Structure formats: C-alpha cells, structure tokens
Amino acid sequence: MEVSKETEQKISQLQMFEQSLQSFLGQKQQFQVQLVEIESALNELESTEKAYKIVGNIMVESDKKELKADMLSKKEMLELRIKTMERQESQVREKASKLQSEILKKIKKEE
C-alpha cells in the first residue's frame, strides 16, 4: 500500500506532535517534582525554629519569614507553569487527535 505525499506529511506532523507531548510530559514532571519538594520544605519550615538556605555549596542561616515568602513565590510560579504546560499539552493532544482522524480517513480512501 502506498500513501500520498500529503498523507506522509500529515503522518510526519503527527509524529512531531507526539514528540512535543513527550517533551511537555517530561517538563511537567520536573515541575511537579520541584513543587513537591517546595511543599515538603514549607511543611518542615513550619515545625522548626531556625531556617537555612542553600547558597552554592554552603547552607546559610536565613530569616524564616523571608525564606517562606520566597518558597511560596516559587510554589506559585511552579503551579502556574504546570497549568500552562497542561493547557499546551491539551491543545497539542487535540490537534494530534484531529490529525490522526484525518490520516485514517485518507488512508482508507487510498486503499
């Protein structure tokens, strides 16, 4: 069975969508891991008297309120990035699904 050039191009485009989805999933997982780490650190921060911040290769005593504010800011940023990634992922999935349907229709017609 031979497929038309147009169908081949659409298949290639579908493969690119799949690669994009894999990339989104990887990035989203990294952000989720960072988010869990920050949430864990915030929980620990609540139950301690002294707070420390890692700067380069050393740990430096830090103001607990400032550290908490910094972590909350990072948490908010990560949550926003995850939402953005999920939105982009959803859009690519939708495009890929439509393209896959088109490809299947074309292949059936070409048979």
Backbone as CSV, one residue per row, in Angstrom:
resi,resn,N_x,N_y,N_z,CA_x,CA_y,CA_z,C_x,C_y,C_z
1,MET,0.844,-1.188,0.000,0.000,0.000,0.000,0.885,1.245,0.000
2,GLU,0.552,2.149,-0.873,1.312,3.393,-0.980,0.416,4.557,-0.566
3,VAL,1.002,5.475,0.217,0.241,6.640,0.661,0.721,7.878,-0.083
4,SER,-0.157,8.846,-0.205,0.174,10.064,-0.931,1.167,10.911,-0.146
5,LYS,1.789,11.849,-0.854,2.747,12.774,-0.220,2.066,13.553,0.906
6,GLU,0.843,13.980,0.642,0.104,14.763,1.633,-0.094,13.945,2.919
7,THR,-0.435,12.673,2.760,-0.636,11.802,3.915,0.679,11.581,4.648
8,GLU,1.752,11.415,3.919,3.072,11.258,4.532,3.439,12.486,5.363
9,GLN,3.137,13.664,4.810,3.428,14.907,5.539,2.605,14.989,6.828
10,LYS,1.348,14.554,6.728,0.489,14.585,7.915,0.979,13.588,8.966
11,ILE,1.454,12.439,8.521,1.999,11.453,9.452,3.239,12.017,10.137
12,SER,4.074,12.695,9.359,5.276,13.328,9.912,4.892,14.400,10.943
13,GLN,3.876,15.170,10.618,3.400,16.204,11.540,2.857,15.566,12.822
14,LEU,2.149,14.455,12.681,1.614,13.741,13.840,2.757,13.254,14.738
15,GLN,3.829,12.777,14.133,4.992,12.337,14.905,5.615,13.509,15.670
16,MET,5.635,14.674,15.053,6.159,15.869,15.734,5.278,16.226,16.930
17,PHE,3.963,16.100,16.764,3.048,16.354,17.880,3.334,15.386,19.019
18,GLU,3.566,14.122,18.686,3.856,13.107,19.708,5.149,13.451,20.447
19,GLN,6.162,13.914,19.724,7.427,14.315,20.353,7.215,15.511,21.279
20,SER,6.386,16.452,20.830,6.072,17.617,21.664,5.378,17.177,22.947
21,LEU,4.458,16.240,22.825,3.755,15.748,24.008,4.719,15.096,24.987
22,GLN,5.657,14.317,24.477,6.655,13.686,25.345,7.488,14.746,26.073
23,SER,7.854,15.785,25.329,8.629,16.876,25.917,7.823,17.575,27.016
24,PHE,6.544,17.863,26.743,5.677,18.504,27.734,5.568,17.644,28.988
25,LEU,5.397,16.341,28.787,5.265,15.443,29.938,6.524,15.450,30.796
26,GLY,7.679,15.432,30.151,8.945,15.469,30.881,9.108,16.746,31.685
27,GLN,8.819,17.872,31.043,8.939,19.162,31.721,7.937,19.264,32.870
28,LYS,6.711,18.803,32.606,5.673,18.877,33.639,6.061,18.025,34.841
29,GLN,6.632,16.857,34.606,7.073,16.003,35.702,8.160,16.693,36.532
30,GLN,9.089,17.354,35.853,10.144,18.076,36.575,9.542,19.166,37.464
31,PHE,8.595,19.912,36.924,7.944,20.965,37.703,7.183,20.378,38.891
32,GLN,6.525,19.233,38.672,5.768,18.607,39.753,6.695,18.119,40.865
33,VAL,7.853,17.587,40.489,8.830,17.147,41.486,9.303,18.357,42.301
34,GLN,9.612,19.460,41.621,10.047,20.674,42.316,8.952,21.181,43.255
35,LEU,7.705,21.102,42.787,6.573,21.559,43.596,6.445,20.715,44.870
36,VAL,6.581,19.414,44.741,6.511,18.528,45.910,7.642,18.856,46.882
37,GLU,8.838,19.109,46.358,9.983,19.460,47.208,9.718,20.752,47.966
38,ILE,9.180,21.740,47.289,8.901,23.028,47.935,7.813,22.868,48.996
39,GLU,6.762,22.103,48.680,5.696,21.886,49.658,6.239,21.171,50.892
40,SER,7.113,20.217,50.672,7.747,19.493,51.781,8.604,20.445,52.619
41,ALA,9.372,21.280,51.950,10.228,22.252,52.650,9.377,23.246,53.444
42,LEU,8.261,23.671,52.869,7.373,24.596,53.585,6.807,23.936,54.844
43,ASN,6.450,22.662,54.741,5.951,21.935,55.915,7.025,21.839,56.993
44,GLU,8.236,21.558,56.589,9.356,21.469,57.546,9.630,22.818,58.184
45,LEU,9.500,23.866,57.382,9.770,25.216,57.856,8.824,25.600,59.003
46,GLU,7.595,25.087,58.934,6.603,25.390,59.966,6.987,24.794,61.321
47,SER,7.711,23.680,61.289,7.986,22.973,62.540,9.405,23.184,63.066
48,THR,10.066,24.217,62.587,11.437,24.460,63.039,11.614,25.884,63.542
49,GLU,12.594,26.046,64.398,12.901,27.376,64.941,13.825,28.154,64.010
50,LYS,14.884,27.469,63.553,15.862,28.112,62.678,15.657,27.646,61.244
51,ALA,15.919,28.547,60.310,15.775,28.210,58.898,17.103,28.424,58.183
52,TYR,17.376,27.551,57.247,18.625,27.639,56.490,18.314,27.603,55.008
53,LYS,19.162,28.296,54.271,19.009,28.360,52.821,20.320,27.905,52.203
54,ILE,20.218,27.090,51.145,21.424,26.631,50.470,21.830,27.673,49.434
55,VAL,23.063,28.150,49.588,23.623,29.142,48.667,24.915,28.539,48.116
56,GLY,24.883,28.155,46.862,26.052,27.496,46.283,26.267,26.155,46.953
57,ASN,27.417,25.972,47.550,27.735,24.711,48.217,27.609,24.771,49.732
58,ILE,27.099,25.898,50.248,27.001,26.019,51.703,25.560,26.308,52.132
59,MET,25.289,26.041,53.403,23.994,26.318,53.982,24.145,27.527,54.900
60,VAL,23.292,28.526,54.703,23.386,29.773,55.454,22.085,29.976,56.231
61,GLU,22.233,30.394,57.504,21.034,30.678,58.285,20.292,31.837,57.618
62,SER,18.979,31.711,57.583,18.176,32.687,56.864,16.963,33.073,57.701
63,ASP,16.408,34.236,57.405,15.194,34.678,58.085,14.035,33.779,57.655
64,LYS,13.347,33.211,58.603,12.285,32.244,58.335,11.155,32.852,57.492
65,LYS,10.768,34.083,57.790,9.682,34.735,57.048,10.076,34.984,55.595
66,GLU,11.310,35.464,55.398,11.783,35.718,54.036,11.867,34.425,53.244
67,LEU,12.375,33.386,53.874,12.505,32.088,53.222,11.134,31.535,52.846
68,LYS,10.178,31.674,53.754,8.818,31.199,53.487,8.201,31.975,52.322
69,ALA,8.372,33.295,52.317,7.836,34.125,51.236,8.461,33.732,49.898
70,ASP,9.774,33.485,49.918,10.479,33.076,48.707,9.949,31.737,48.198
71,MET,9.750,30.799,49.107,9.260,29.475,48.721,7.818,29.530,48.220
72,LEU,7.002,30.348,48.850,5.615,30.496,48.393,5.565,31.097,46.997
73,SER,6.466,32.038,46.730,6.559,32.639,45.409,6.966,31.592,44.362
74,LYS,7.959,30.776,44.715,8.396,29.706,43.801,7.281,28.692,43.581
75,LYS,6.554,28.387,44.639,5.442,27.433,44.540,4.382,27.961,43.574
76,GLU,4.053,29.238,43.728,3.056,29.871,42.859,3.514,29.834,41.400
77,MET,4.788,30.137,41.183,5.343,30.127,39.826,5.278,28.717,39.226
78,LEU,5.631,27.702,40.012,5.593,26.326,39.525,4.169,25.891,39.203
79,GLU,3.228,26.259,40.050,1.827,25.914,39.793,1.342,26.560,38.500
80,LEU,1.755,27.791,38.274,1.394,28.486,37.036,2.020,27.799,35.821
81,ARG,3.291,27.423,35.936,3.956,26.724,34.842,3.285,25.390,34.537
82,ILE,2.906,24.671,35.579,2.242,23.377,35.380,0.911,23.572,34.664
83,LYS,0.143,24.579,35.081,-1.141,24.860,34.416,-0.919,25.213,32.948
84,THR,0.099,26.022,32.681,0.409,26.404,31.304,0.789,25.174,30.481
85,MET,1.629,24.312,31.071,2.051,23.090,30.379,0.835,22.204,30.087
86,GLU,-0.067,22.095,31.048,-1.262,21.274,30.861,-2.149,21.836,29.751
87,ARG,-2.251,23.164,29.688,-3.038,23.796,28.631,-2.412,23.519,27.264
88,GLN,-1.087,23.706,27.160,-0.388,23.447,25.901,-0.502,21.974,25.523
89,GLU,-0.343,21.118,26.500,-0.438,19.679,26.258,-1.821,19.321,25.722
90,SER,-2.841,19.905,26.319,-4.213,19.648,25.892,-4.436,20.104,24.447
91,GLN,-3.908,21.271,24.100,-4.053,21.788,22.737,-3.351,20.878,21.730
92,VAL,-2.152,20.430,22.064,-1.404,19.555,21.155,-2.117,18.210,21.022
93,ARG,-2.635,17.690,22.123,-3.387,16.422,22.074,-4.591,16.547,21.149
94,GLU,-5.286,17.664,21.265,-6.469,17.891,20.433,-6.082,17.947,18.951
95,LYS,-5.034,18.692,18.642,-4.561,18.786,17.256,-4.125,17.420,16.743
96,ALA,-3.415,16.676,17.586,-2.926,15.347,17.194,-4.098,14.403,16.932
97,SER,-5.097,14.487,17.761,-6.271,13.630,17.598,-6.989,13.925,16.282
98,LYS,-7.181,15.213,15.985,-7.826,15.598,14.728,-6.999,15.135,13.537
99,LEU,-5.694,15.333,13.620,-4.804,14.943,12.538,-4.818,13.430,12.346
100,GLN,-4.847,12.697,13.430,-4.879,11.240,13.341,-6.165,10.785,12.646
101,SER,-7.279,11.416,12.964,-8.552,11.090,12.310,-8.474,11.366,10.810
102,GLU,-7.901,12.523,10.452,-7.741,12.871,9.038,-6.892,11.827,8.313
103,ILE,-5.792,11.440,8.941,-4.877,10.471,8.329,-5.583,9.141,8.104
104,LEU,-6.336,8.689,9.107,-7.031,7.416,8.972,-8.067,7.467,7.848
105,LYS,-8.788,8.582,7.713,-9.760,8.739,6.631,-9.072,8.696,5.271
106,LYS,-7.942,9.418,5.171,-7.194,9.447,3.902,-6.684,8.057,3.531
107,ILE,-6.138,7.351,4.505,-5.593,6.019,4.221,-6.698,5.073,3.773
108,LYS,-7.863,5.175,4.389,-8.993,4.317,3.995,-9.444,4.642,2.571
109,LYS,-9.425,5.925,2.216,-9.808,6.333,0.858,-8.787,5.830,-0.169
110,GLU,-7.516,5.846,0.224,-6.451,5.451,-0.707,-6.386,3.955,-0.922
111,GLU,-7.028,3.174,-0.058,-6.970,1.723,-0.209,-7.781,1.236,-1.348
